[in-house]
């Protein structure tokens, strides 16, 4: 955890034009999300807790942007694209499944 914190501060402190950041505040990420909000302020750091309600609110605009071709700046990274492909409809709500499904290209864990 300490290394994640050090890397985060290094990157965020090194971005003079940083307007904001979002952190997954569930599970192990809660510590870093809270600490980052305290360090950089709640106006710059959002603590995201993807719940069914969060997905219900945020996934329709993502889907529309994908369908309209407005997300042209997506990284051409296979793991990122696999994350988008992993979205499933659960109880009528599109979301990333809770369980991890497969390994990343480098062998690490993925959603």
Backbone as CSV, one residue per row, in Angstrom:
resi,resn,N_x,N_y,N_z,CA_x,CA_y,CA_z,C_x,C_y,C_z
1,UNK,0.817,-1.199,0.000,0.000,0.000,0.000,0.860,1.262,0.000
2,UNK,1.959,1.192,0.699,2.829,2.371,0.798,3.384,2.754,-0.574
3,UNK,3.720,1.761,-1.392,4.249,2.053,-2.722,3.182,2.707,-3.598
4,UNK,1.930,2.258,-3.485,0.848,2.897,-4.243,0.717,4.363,-3.844
5,UNK,0.801,4.611,-2.559,0.720,5.978,-2.052,1.870,6.820,-2.607
6,UNK,3.082,6.308,-2.547,4.241,7.054,-3.037,4.122,7.357,-4.524
7,UNK,3.701,6.391,-5.301,3.543,6.602,-6.747,2.449,7.624,-7.014
8,UNK,1.351,7.527,-6.272,0.241,8.470,-6.456,0.686,9.892,-6.171
9,UNK,1.372,10.108,-5.053,1.816,11.471,-4.710,2.814,11.977,-5.748
10,UNK,3.709,11.116,-6.174,4.696,11.516,-7.179,4.001,11.987,-8.449
11,UNK,3.029,11.211,-8.909,2.326,11.567,-10.146,1.469,12.813,-9.970
12,UNK,0.688,12.852,-8.900,-0.220,13.987,-8.720,0.534,15.279,-8.432
13,UNK,1.602,15.197,-7.656,2.405,16.393,-7.379,3.130,16.877,-8.627
14,UNK,3.399,15.971,-9.550,4.126,16.324,-10.766,3.253,16.818,-11.903
15,UNK,1.955,16.886,-11.696,1.038,17.365,-12.735,0.552,18.763,-12.374
16,UNK,1.233,19.798,-12.853,0.869,21.161,-12.454,-0.539,21.565,-12.878
17,UNK,-1.061,20.972,-13.926,-2.401,21.325,-14.391,-3.478,20.368,-13.905
18,UNK,-3.181,19.582,-12.876,-4.144,18.594,-12.398,-5.415,19.280,-11.909
19,UNK,-6.517,18.943,-12.541,-7.806,19.510,-12.147,-8.567,18.593,-11.207
20,UNK,-8.371,17.297,-11.355,-9.099,16.379,-10.506,-8.658,14.951,-10.709
21,UNK,-9.087,14.115,-9.786,-8.763,12.694,-9.838,-9.917,11.925,-9.206
22,UNK,-10.063,10.686,-9.617,-11.091,9.816,-9.047,-10.428,8.530,-8.577
23,UNK,-10.801,8.097,-7.394,-10.235,6.893,-6.793,-11.351,5.914,-6.466
24,UNK,-11.101,4.635,-6.718,-12.028,3.588,-6.304,-11.941,3.500,-4.785
25,UNK,-13.014,3.846,-4.112,-13.002,3.913,-2.651,-13.608,2.680,-1.997
26,UNK,-13.678,1.583,-2.732,-14.164,0.335,-2.147,-12.974,-0.509,-1.730
27,UNK,-13.164,-1.343,-0.757,-12.134,-2.299,-0.364,-10.810,-1.644,-0.024
28,UNK,-9.729,-2.226,-0.539,-8.385,-1.738,-0.232,-8.143,-0.327,-0.733
29,UNK,-8.869,0.110,-1.759,-8.680,1.444,-2.303,-9.216,2.554,-1.423
30,UNK,-10.030,2.210,-0.421,-10.649,3.222,0.436,-9.600,4.060,1.164
31,UNK,-8.548,3.425,1.627,-7.494,4.144,2.350,-6.869,5.227,1.479
32,UNK,-6.432,4.845,0.286,-5.759,5.796,-0.593,-6.729,6.874,-1.073
33,UNK,-7.970,6.502,-1.334,-8.971,7.474,-1.774,-9.203,8.537,-0.703
34,UNK,-9.328,8.104,0.540,-9.565,9.059,1.625,-8.340,9.938,1.863
35,UNK,-7.175,9.325,1.862,-5.944,10.078,2.092,-5.722,11.101,0.976
36,UNK,-5.976,10.710,-0.266,-5.816,11.633,-1.392,-6.792,12.796,-1.281
37,UNK,-8.026,12.526,-0.855,-8.997,13.602,-0.696,-8.545,14.570,0.396
38,UNK,-7.991,14.043,1.472,-7.494,14.903,2.541,-6.303,15.726,2.070
39,UNK,-5.442,15.123,1.294,-4.224,15.801,0.839,-4.503,16.853,-0.232
40,UNK,-5.380,16.542,-1.188,-5.606,17.432,-2.325,-6.942,18.163,-2.278
41,UNK,-7.804,17.796,-1.350,-9.085,18.469,-1.193,-10.224,17.765,-1.910
42,UNK,-11.409,17.910,-1.344,-12.581,17.236,-1.909,-13.013,17.850,-3.231
43,UNK,-12.561,19.058,-3.528,-12.869,19.673,-4.815,-12.071,19.078,-5.966
44,UNK,-10.968,18.425,-5.647,-10.111,17.841,-6.689,-10.148,16.322,-6.712
45,UNK,-10.473,15.702,-5.598,-10.451,14.238,-5.532,-11.851,13.714,-5.226
46,UNK,-12.321,12.847,-6.085,-13.604,12.180,-5.891,-13.348,10.752,-5.424
47,UNK,-14.075,10.339,-4.406,-14.012,8.960,-3.934,-15.184,8.219,-4.566
48,UNK,-14.893,7.346,-5.504,-15.929,6.642,-6.250,-16.201,5.292,-5.595
49,UNK,-17.460,5.037,-5.334,-17.876,3.751,-4.770,-18.919,3.161,-5.708
50,UNK,-18.471,2.411,-6.711,-19.414,1.874,-7.697,-20.409,0.884,-7.082
51,UNK,-21.622,1.344,-6.897,-22.723,0.523,-6.410,-23.703,0.334,-7.561
52,UNK,-24.756,-0.406,-7.323,-25.761,-0.578,-8.373,-26.332,0.777,-8.792
53,UNK,-26.591,1.645,-7.827,-27.100,2.980,-8.136,-26.106,3.802,-8.936
54,UNK,-24.828,3.679,-8.586,-23.790,4.419,-9.318,-23.759,3.966,-10.775
55,UNK,-23.760,2.649,-10.974,-23.760,2.129,-12.346,-25.018,2.551,-13.097
56,UNK,-26.171,2.532,-12.419,-27.428,2.921,-13.059,-27.346,4.369,-13.564
57,UNK,-26.688,5.224,-12.807,-26.563,6.634,-13.180,-25.486,6.875,-14.237
58,UNK,-24.353,6.200,-14.108,-23.195,6.535,-14.934,-23.010,5.701,-16.198
59,UNK,-23.562,4.510,-16.257,-23.331,3.678,-17.440,-24.083,4.124,-18.693
60,UNK,-25.314,4.641,-18.594,-25.980,5.085,-19.830,-25.194,6.137,-20.619
61,UNK,-24.595,7.157,-19.974,-23.789,8.094,-20.763,-22.548,7.445,-21.387
62,UNK,-21.949,6.480,-20.690,-20.785,5.783,-21.243,-21.208,4.982,-22.467
63,UNK,-22.315,4.263,-22.338,-22.822,3.472,-23.460,-23.132,4.370,-24.650
64,UNK,-23.802,5.494,-24.392,-24.148,6.420,-25.475,-22.894,6.974,-26.140
65,UNK,-21.891,7.315,-25.346,-20.647,7.850,-25.908,-19.935,6.802,-26.756
66,UNK,-19.942,5.552,-26.308,-19.335,4.482,-27.101,-20.087,4.298,-28.417
67,UNK,-21.417,4.278,-28.346,-22.226,4.081,-29.548,-22.101,5.249,-30.520
68,UNK,-21.962,6.456,-29.981,-21.847,7.647,-30.827,-20.433,7.872,-31.348
69,UNK,-19.479,7.083,-30.859,-18.093,7.244,-31.286,-17.407,8.438,-30.652
70,UNK,-17.898,8.870,-29.486,-17.332,10.043,-28.821,-16.184,9.723,-27.869
71,UNK,-15.873,8.466,-27.685,-14.761,8.095,-26.807,-13.554,7.710,-27.656
72,UNK,-13.112,8.624,-28.465,-12.018,8.341,-29.396,-10.655,8.314,-28.714
73,UNK,-10.569,8.837,-27.501,-9.285,8.899,-26.808,-9.041,7.710,-25.885
74,UNK,-9.814,6.640,-26.039,-9.584,5.456,-25.218,-8.203,4.889,-25.511
75,UNK,-7.477,4.484,-24.465,-6.170,3.877,-24.702,-6.311,2.608,-25.539
76,UNK,-5.372,2.375,-26.397,-5.367,1.152,-27.211,-4.676,0.039,-26.425
77,UNK,-5.075,-0.079,-25.171,-4.509,-1.055,-24.256,-5.489,-2.210,-24.116
78,UNK,-5.031,-3.411,-24.306,-5.918,-4.575,-24.305,-6.638,-4.747,-22.972
79,UNK,-5.954,-4.480,-21.853,-6.597,-4.617,-20.547,-7.731,-3.608,-20.378
80,UNK,-7.523,-2.382,-20.819,-8.574,-1.360,-20.740,-9.760,-1.750,-21.604
81,UNK,-9.487,-2.198,-22.804,-10.566,-2.619,-23.698,-11.288,-3.844,-23.144
82,UNK,-10.551,-4.769,-22.522,-11.182,-5.933,-21.900,-12.108,-5.513,-20.755
83,UNK,-11.719,-4.471,-20.010,-12.592,-3.969,-18.944,-13.929,-3.515,-19.514
84,UNK,-13.889,-2.801,-20.619,-15.131,-2.341,-21.240,-15.944,-3.514,-21.774
85,UNK,-15.264,-4.515,-22.283,-15.960,-5.701,-22.795,-16.561,-6.547,-21.669
86,UNK,-16.079,-6.377,-20.449,-16.544,-7.182,-19.321,-17.893,-6.730,-18.779
87,UNK,-18.370,-5.577,-19.185,-19.635,-5.056,-18.667,-20.761,-6.039,-18.970
88,UNK,-21.550,-6.329,-17.934,-22.693,-7.236,-18.053,-23.914,-6.564,-17.443
89,UNK,-25.088,-6.966,-17.890,-26.324,-6.466,-17.292,-26.674,-7.375,-16.118
90,UNK,-26.686,-6.800,-14.914,-27.003,-7.533,-13.691,-28.204,-6.848,-13.049
91,UNK,-29.288,-7.574,-12.875,-30.529,-7.008,-12.330,-30.983,-5.788,-13.118
92,UNK,-30.801,-5.841,-14.424,-31.239,-4.752,-15.287,-30.306,-3.562,-15.345
93,UNK,-29.141,-3.670,-14.713,-28.193,-2.552,-14.660,-26.864,-2.992,-15.267
94,UNK,-26.356,-2.271,-16.289,-25.043,-2.614,-16.836,-23.946,-2.264,-15.835
95,UNK,-23.037,-3.212,-15.610,-21.967,-2.989,-14.628,-20.812,-3.945,-14.868
96,UNK,-19.681,-3.633,-14.267,-18.533,-4.532,-14.276,-18.791,-5.568,-13.187
97,UNK,-18.668,-6.856,-13.490,-18.935,-7.892,-12.482,-18.028,-7.746,-11.262
98,UNK,-18.543,-8.139,-10.107,-17.778,-8.045,-8.859,-16.581,-8.989,-8.847
99,UNK,-16.748,-10.190,-9.381,-15.666,-11.170,-9.344,-14.620,-10.859,-10.417
100,UNK,-13.401,-11.246,-10.120,-12.334,-11.096,-11.108,-12.508,-12.191,-12.142
101,UNK,-12.389,-11.828,-13.409,-12.693,-12.804,-14.443,-11.468,-13.417,-15.103
102,UNK,-10.412,-12.647,-15.287,-9.251,-13.216,-15.970,-8.005,-12.421,-15.643
103,UNK,-6.898,-12.954,-16.054,-5.624,-12.294,-15.795,-5.381,-11.183,-16.803
104,UNK,-4.618,-10.200,-16.368,-4.199,-9.131,-17.264,-3.186,-9.687,-18.253
105,UNK,-2.884,-8.884,-19.242,-1.906,-9.295,-20.250,-0.556,-9.627,-19.610
106,UNK,-0.229,-8.927,-18.495,1.060,-9.172,-17.844,0.983,-10.266,-16.771
107,UNK,-0.178,-10.946,-16.658,-0.323,-12.032,-15.704,-0.920,-11.629,-14.367
108,UNK,-1.075,-10.328,-14.101,-1.675,-9.871,-12.850,-3.179,-10.062,-12.847
109,UNK,-3.807,-9.794,-11.708,-5.251,-9.964,-11.585,-5.993,-8.818,-12.266
110,UNK,-7.151,-9.137,-12.772,-8.028,-8.167,-13.423,-9.406,-8.341,-12.822
111,UNK,-10.346,-7.511,-13.204,-11.714,-7.599,-12.677,-12.173,-9.007,-12.795
